[in-house]
Amino acid sequence: MQNASKEKIWFLGRGFEEYLLMFKLNLPDLAHCHILDCNAGASSFTAEMNHKGYDVIAADILYGQSAEKMENISENDFLTLMNAHKDLKNEEDWGFFENHDHMIQYRIKSYNKFFEHYKTGKDAFYIESKLPKLPFRNNSFHLVLSSHLLFLYDDRLDYNFHLQSVKEMIRVSSQEVRIYPLVRLRSNRKSKFVDSLIRDLSPNYHTEIQKVDYRFREGADEMLRIQKTSGDQSRCGLISTDMIKIEGK
Ligand SMILES: C[S@@+](CC[C@H](N)C(=O)[O-])C[C@H]1O[C@@H](n2cnc3c(N)ncnc32)[C@H](O)[C@@H]1O
Protein backbone atom coordinates (compact mmCIF):
# COMPACT_ATOMS: atom_id res chain seq x y z
CA MET A 1 0.00 0.00 0.00
CA GLN A 2 1.21 3.48 -0.84
CA ASN A 3 2.18 5.84 1.98
CA ALA A 4 0.29 9.06 2.53
CA SER A 5 3.08 10.93 0.75
CA LYS A 6 3.26 14.72 0.86
CA GLU A 7 3.76 14.90 -2.89
CA LYS A 8 0.85 12.73 -3.85
CA ILE A 9 -2.36 13.97 -5.48
CA TRP A 10 -5.06 11.49 -4.59
CA PHE A 11 -7.14 9.74 -7.23
CA LEU A 12 -10.45 9.99 -5.43
CA GLY A 13 -13.99 10.90 -6.36
CA ARG A 14 -16.93 12.66 -4.76
CA GLY A 15 -20.45 11.67 -5.62
CA PHE A 16 -23.18 13.33 -7.64
CA GLU A 17 -24.99 14.94 -4.68
CA GLU A 18 -21.71 16.28 -3.32
CA TYR A 19 -21.02 17.95 -6.68
CA LEU A 20 -24.44 19.61 -6.73
CA LEU A 21 -23.73 21.12 -3.32
CA MET A 22 -20.04 21.93 -3.81
CA PHE A 23 -20.80 23.87 -7.00
CA LYS A 24 -24.27 25.13 -6.08
CA LEU A 25 -25.74 23.47 -9.17
CA ASN A 26 -29.45 23.56 -9.86
CA LEU A 27 -30.28 20.74 -12.27
CA PRO A 28 -33.04 22.49 -14.27
CA ASP A 29 -30.56 25.30 -15.10
CA LEU A 30 -28.24 22.74 -16.69
CA ALA A 31 -30.64 21.20 -19.19
CA HIS A 32 -28.99 22.93 -22.15
CA CYS A 33 -25.45 23.14 -20.79
CA HIS A 34 -22.43 21.29 -22.08
CA ILE A 35 -20.28 20.73 -18.98
CA LEU A 36 -16.65 19.72 -18.40
CA ASP A 37 -15.56 18.21 -15.10
CA CYS A 38 -11.83 18.89 -14.99
CA ASN A 39 -9.53 16.68 -12.91
CA ALA A 40 -12.64 14.64 -12.31
CA GLY A 41 -10.84 11.62 -10.85
CA ALA A 42 -13.11 8.77 -9.79
CA SER A 43 -16.12 11.04 -9.31
CA SER A 44 -19.50 9.62 -10.32
CA PHE A 45 -20.76 13.06 -11.37
CA THR A 46 -20.23 12.50 -15.11
CA ALA A 47 -21.75 9.00 -14.97
CA GLU A 48 -24.83 10.07 -13.03
CA MET A 49 -25.41 13.25 -15.00
CA ASN A 50 -25.28 11.38 -18.31
CA HIS A 51 -27.62 8.71 -16.96
CA LYS A 52 -30.07 11.50 -16.16
CA GLY A 53 -29.78 12.93 -19.67
CA TYR A 54 -27.37 15.81 -19.02
CA ASP A 55 -24.36 16.54 -21.15
CA VAL A 56 -21.11 16.13 -19.17
CA ILE A 57 -17.56 15.14 -20.13
CA ALA A 58 -14.76 14.40 -17.66
CA ALA A 59 -11.02 15.03 -17.97
CA ASP A 60 -8.17 13.77 -15.81
CA ILE A 61 -4.47 13.08 -16.07
CA LEU A 62 -5.04 9.40 -15.23
CA TYR A 63 -7.73 8.62 -17.80
CA GLY A 64 -6.67 6.56 -20.78
CA GLN A 65 -5.69 3.63 -18.58
CA SER A 66 -7.75 0.50 -18.27
CA ALA A 67 -10.62 0.49 -15.77
CA GLU A 68 -8.88 -2.31 -13.83
CA LYS A 69 -5.69 -0.30 -13.43
CA MET A 70 -7.58 2.77 -12.28
CA GLU A 71 -9.69 0.71 -9.93
CA ASN A 72 -6.47 -0.46 -8.25
CA ILE A 73 -5.15 3.09 -7.94
CA SER A 74 -8.38 4.44 -6.51
CA GLU A 75 -8.90 1.54 -4.10
CA ASN A 76 -5.34 1.92 -2.90
CA ASP A 77 -5.73 5.71 -2.43
CA PHE A 78 -9.08 5.34 -0.71
CA LEU A 79 -7.82 2.69 1.73
CA THR A 80 -4.67 4.66 2.46
CA LEU A 81 -6.67 7.76 3.18
CA MET A 82 -9.21 5.92 5.33
CA ASN A 83 -6.32 4.41 7.27
CA ALA A 84 -4.74 7.82 7.77
CA HIS A 85 -8.11 9.14 9.02
CA LYS A 86 -9.06 6.22 11.27
CA ASP A 87 -8.57 8.31 14.43
CA LEU A 88 -11.41 10.55 13.22
CA LYS A 89 -13.85 7.65 13.11
CA ASN A 90 -15.71 8.75 16.25
CA GLU A 91 -15.93 12.44 15.35
CA GLU A 92 -19.45 13.72 15.84
CA ASP A 93 -19.81 16.10 12.95
CA TRP A 94 -19.51 14.46 9.54
CA GLY A 95 -21.06 17.36 7.65
CA PHE A 96 -22.64 16.03 4.45
CA PHE A 97 -22.48 12.49 5.83
CA GLU A 98 -24.35 10.98 8.78
CA ASN A 99 -21.22 9.33 10.14
CA HIS A 100 -17.98 7.60 9.18
CA ASP A 101 -19.69 4.44 7.88
CA HIS A 102 -22.11 6.47 5.79
CA MET A 103 -19.18 8.23 4.17
CA ILE A 104 -17.47 4.95 3.32
CA GLN A 105 -20.64 3.36 1.91
CA TYR A 106 -21.50 6.49 -0.09
CA ARG A 107 -18.03 6.78 -1.58
CA ILE A 108 -17.85 3.07 -2.48
CA LYS A 109 -21.24 3.35 -4.21
CA SER A 110 -20.12 6.36 -6.18
CA TYR A 111 -16.79 4.73 -7.17
CA ASN A 112 -18.74 1.77 -8.48
CA LYS A 113 -20.94 4.07 -10.57
CA PHE A 114 -17.84 5.79 -11.96
CA PHE A 115 -16.09 2.51 -12.87
CA GLU A 116 -19.18 1.02 -14.48
CA HIS A 117 -19.56 4.09 -16.68
CA TYR A 118 -15.82 4.34 -17.38
CA LYS A 119 -15.73 0.73 -18.61
CA THR A 120 -18.29 1.37 -21.33
CA GLY A 121 -17.86 5.11 -21.88
CA LYS A 122 -14.09 5.57 -21.57
CA ASP A 123 -13.56 6.98 -25.07
CA ALA A 124 -16.75 9.04 -25.25
CA PHE A 125 -16.83 10.61 -21.80
CA TYR A 126 -13.40 10.35 -20.12
CA ILE A 127 -10.63 12.34 -21.77
CA GLU A 128 -7.02 12.00 -20.73
CA SER A 129 -5.56 15.46 -20.21
CA LYS A 130 -2.83 17.04 -18.19
CA LEU A 131 -3.38 20.49 -16.79
CA PRO A 132 -2.35 23.23 -17.39
CA LYS A 133 -3.39 22.15 -20.91
CA LEU A 134 -6.79 20.91 -22.05
CA PRO A 135 -7.32 19.19 -25.40
CA PHE A 136 -10.46 21.14 -26.33
CA ARG A 137 -11.24 24.05 -28.63
CA ASN A 138 -12.04 27.55 -27.37
CA ASN A 139 -15.54 27.85 -25.87
CA SER A 140 -16.22 24.10 -26.10
CA PHE A 141 -18.22 23.95 -22.85
CA HIS A 142 -20.68 26.31 -21.22
CA LEU A 143 -19.52 25.41 -17.72
CA VAL A 144 -16.19 24.04 -16.49
CA LEU A 145 -15.93 22.57 -12.98
CA SER A 146 -12.78 21.79 -11.04
CA SER A 147 -12.77 20.34 -7.56
CA HIS A 148 -10.13 19.20 -5.11
CA LEU A 149 -7.00 20.02 -7.07
CA LEU A 150 -6.42 23.76 -7.38
CA PHE A 151 -5.81 25.64 -4.10
CA LEU A 152 -6.06 22.39 -2.12
CA TYR A 153 -2.64 21.20 -3.31
CA ASP A 154 -0.96 24.61 -3.30
CA ASP A 155 2.04 23.12 -1.49
CA ARG A 156 2.96 21.05 -4.54
CA LEU A 157 1.37 22.94 -7.47
CA ASP A 158 2.87 26.42 -7.84
CA TYR A 159 1.07 29.66 -8.62
CA ASN A 160 1.99 29.58 -12.28
CA PHE A 161 0.35 26.15 -12.59
CA HIS A 162 -2.79 27.56 -10.97
CA LEU A 163 -2.92 30.63 -13.21
CA GLN A 164 -2.23 28.72 -16.43
CA SER A 165 -4.74 25.97 -15.54
CA VAL A 166 -7.50 28.44 -14.76
CA LYS A 167 -6.79 30.46 -17.92
CA GLU A 168 -7.04 27.19 -19.86
CA MET A 169 -10.38 26.34 -18.20
CA ILE A 170 -11.60 29.84 -19.10
CA ARG A 171 -10.42 29.35 -22.69
CA VAL A 172 -12.46 26.17 -23.17
CA SER A 173 -15.56 27.56 -21.45
CA SER A 174 -17.97 29.95 -23.11
CA GLN A 175 -19.70 31.01 -19.94
CA GLU A 176 -18.31 30.08 -16.56
CA VAL A 177 -15.66 28.25 -14.50
CA ARG A 178 -16.31 27.10 -10.94
CA ILE A 179 -13.58 25.93 -8.55
CA TYR A 180 -14.03 24.27 -5.15
CA PRO A 181 -12.71 24.29 -2.43
CA LEU A 182 -10.60 27.36 -1.76
CA VAL A 183 -8.85 25.98 1.34
CA ARG A 184 -5.46 24.28 1.53
CA LEU A 185 -4.94 20.61 2.30
CA ARG A 186 -5.05 19.80 6.04
CA SER A 187 -6.01 23.39 6.80
CA ASN A 188 -9.16 25.41 7.17
CA ARG A 189 -7.44 28.45 5.69
CA LYS A 190 -7.96 29.79 2.22
CA SER A 191 -5.02 29.30 -0.15
CA LYS A 192 -3.06 32.49 -0.68
CA PHE A 193 -3.34 31.81 -4.41
CA VAL A 194 -7.06 32.65 -4.34
CA ASP A 195 -6.56 36.40 -3.94
CA SER A 196 -3.65 36.45 -6.39
CA LEU A 197 -5.71 34.63 -8.98
CA ILE A 198 -8.68 36.98 -8.55
CA ARG A 199 -6.34 39.95 -8.88
CA ASP A 200 -4.73 38.57 -12.03
CA LEU A 201 -8.06 37.69 -13.67
CA SER A 202 -10.02 40.73 -12.60
CA PRO A 203 -9.19 42.99 -15.54
CA ASN A 204 -10.91 40.55 -17.90
CA TYR A 205 -13.47 38.50 -15.97
CA HIS A 206 -16.15 38.76 -13.36
CA THR A 207 -15.13 36.77 -10.32
CA GLU A 208 -17.02 35.98 -7.17
CA ILE A 209 -16.41 33.90 -4.08
CA GLN A 210 -19.70 32.30 -3.17
CA LYS A 211 -20.79 30.34 -0.08
CA VAL A 212 -21.94 26.79 -0.74
CA ASP A 213 -24.05 24.45 1.38
CA TYR A 214 -21.66 21.50 1.16
CA ARG A 215 -20.00 20.67 4.47
CA PHE A 216 -17.24 18.18 5.05
CA ARG A 217 -13.88 19.81 5.70
CA GLU A 218 -13.87 22.72 8.12
CA GLY A 219 -13.68 26.05 6.30
CA ALA A 220 -14.40 24.50 2.90
CA ASP A 221 -17.71 26.26 2.33
CA GLU A 222 -16.81 28.53 -0.56
CA MET A 223 -16.29 28.21 -4.30
CA LEU A 224 -14.81 30.61 -6.83
CA ARG A 225 -16.94 31.53 -9.86
CA ILE A 226 -15.25 33.09 -12.86
CA GLN A 227 -17.60 34.35 -15.52
CA LYS A 228 -16.86 35.27 -19.11
CA THR A 229 -18.86 38.20 -20.34
CA SER A 230 -18.40 38.46 -24.12
CA GLY A 231 -21.81 38.72 -25.67
CA ASP A 232 -21.13 36.67 -28.78
CA GLN A 233 -20.73 33.33 -27.00
CA SER A 234 -23.49 30.81 -26.73
CA ARG A 235 -25.07 30.70 -23.29
CA CYS A 236 -26.98 28.04 -21.42
CA GLY A 237 -29.36 28.44 -18.52
CA LEU A 238 -26.82 29.26 -15.81
CA ILE A 239 -27.94 32.09 -13.58
CA SER A 240 -25.43 34.87 -13.42
CA THR A 241 -27.34 37.86 -12.10
CA ASP A 242 -25.62 37.66 -8.72
CA MET A 243 -22.15 38.03 -10.22
CA ILE A 244 -20.33 41.03 -8.84
CA LYS A 245 -17.38 43.02 -9.98
CA ILE A 246 -14.38 42.97 -7.72
CA GLU A 247 -11.85 45.66 -7.00
CA GLY A 248 -9.59 46.68 -9.84
CA LYS A 249 -12.25 46.34 -12.49
C1 LIG B 1 -8.45 14.60 -5.18
S1 LIG B 1 -8.88 14.12 -6.82
C2 LIG B 1 -10.37 15.04 -7.06
C3 LIG B 1 -11.34 14.33 -7.97
C4 LIG B 1 -12.71 14.99 -8.14
N1 LIG B 1 -12.63 16.28 -8.80
C5 LIG B 1 -13.41 15.16 -6.82
O1 LIG B 1 -13.53 16.27 -6.29
O2 LIG B 1 -13.83 14.15 -6.27
C6 LIG B 1 -7.68 15.05 -7.75
C7 LIG B 1 -7.61 14.60 -9.21
O3 LIG B 1 -6.74 15.48 -9.94
C8 LIG B 1 -6.07 14.70 -10.93
N2 LIG B 1 -4.88 15.44 -11.36
C9 LIG B 1 -3.74 15.65 -10.70
N3 LIG B 1 -2.90 16.40 -11.43
C10 LIG B 1 -3.52 16.67 -12.60
C11 LIG B 1 -3.17 17.40 -13.79
N4 LIG B 1 -1.99 18.04 -13.91
N5 LIG B 1 -4.07 17.46 -14.79
C12 LIG B 1 -5.27 16.85 -14.70
N6 LIG B 1 -5.66 16.13 -13.61
C13 LIG B 1 -4.79 16.05 -12.57
C14 LIG B 1 -5.76 13.39 -10.20
O4 LIG B 1 -5.51 12.33 -11.10
C15 LIG B 1 -7.05 13.18 -9.39
O5 LIG B 1 -7.98 12.42 -10.09
The ligand as an SDF file (V2000), in Angstrom:
LIG
                    3D

 27 29  0  0  0  0  0  0  0  0999 V2000
   -8.4500   14.6040   -5.1750 C   0  0  0  0  0  0  0  0  0  0  0  0
   -8.8780   14.1210   -6.8160 S   0  0  0  0  0  0  0  0  0  0  0  0
  -10.3670   15.0380   -7.0600 C   0  0  0  0  0  0  0  0  0  0  0  0
  -11.3390   14.3340   -7.9680 C   0  0  0  0  0  0  0  0  0  0  0  0
  -12.7100   14.9930   -8.1390 C   0  0  0  0  0  0  0  0  0  0  0  0
  -12.6260   16.2770   -8.7980 N   0  0  0  0  0  0  0  0  0  0  0  0
  -13.4090   15.1610   -6.8220 C   0  0  0  0  0  0  0  0  0  0  0  0
  -13.5260   16.2660   -6.2890 O   0  0  0  0  0  0  0  0  0  0  0  0
  -13.8320   14.1480   -6.2700 O   0  0  0  0  0  0  0  0  0  0  0  0
   -7.6780   15.0520   -7.7540 C   0  0  0  0  0  0  0  0  0  0  0  0
   -7.6120   14.6040   -9.2070 C   0  0  0  0  0  0  0  0  0  0  0  0
   -6.7400   15.4770   -9.9400 O   0  0  0  0  0  0  0  0  0  0  0  0
   -6.0720   14.6950  -10.9280 C   0  0  0  0  0  0  0  0  0  0  0  0
   -4.8800   15.4380  -11.3600 N   0  0  0  0  0  0  0  0  0  0  0  0
   -3.7420   15.6530  -10.6990 C   0  0  0  0  0  0  0  0  0  0  0  0
   -2.9010   16.3970  -11.4330 N   0  0  0  0  0  0  0  0  0  0  0  0
   -3.5250   16.6660  -12.6020 C   0  0  0  0  0  0  0  0  0  0  0  0
   -3.1670   17.3980  -13.7900 C   0  0  0  0  0  0  0  0  0  0  0  0
   -1.9900   18.0360  -13.9080 N   0  0  0  0  0  0  0  0  0  0  0  0
   -4.0660   17.4620  -14.7890 N   0  0  0  0  0  0  0  0  0  0  0  0
   -5.2670   16.8490  -14.6960 C   0  0  0  0  0  0  0  0  0  0  0  0
   -5.6600   16.1330  -13.6090 N   0  0  0  0  0  0  0  0  0  0  0  0
   -4.7900   16.0540  -12.5740 C   0  0  0  0  0  0  0  0  0  0  0  0
   -5.7620   13.3900  -10.2030 C   0  0  0  0  0  0  0  0  0  0  0  0
   -5.5100   12.3270  -11.1040 O   0  0  0  0  0  0  0  0  0  0  0  0
   -7.0530   13.1820   -9.3930 C   0  0  0  0  0  0  0  0  0  0  0  0
   -7.9780   12.4210  -10.0900 O   0  0  0  0  0  0  0  0  0  0  0  0
  1  2  1  0
  2  3  1  0
  2 10  1  0
  3  4  1  0
  4  5  1  0
  5  6  1  0
  5  7  1  0
  7  8  2  0
  7  9  1  0
 10 11  1  0
 11 12  1  0
 11 26  1  0
 12 13  1  0
 13 14  1  0
 13 24  1  0
 14 15  1  0
 14 23  1  0
 15 16  2  0
 16 17  1  0
 17 18  1  0
 17 23  2  0
 18 19  1  0
 18 20  2  0
 20 21  1  0
 21 22  2  0
 22 23  1  0
 24 25  1  0
 24 26  1  0
 26 27  1  0
M  CHG  2   2   1   9  -1
M  END
$$$$
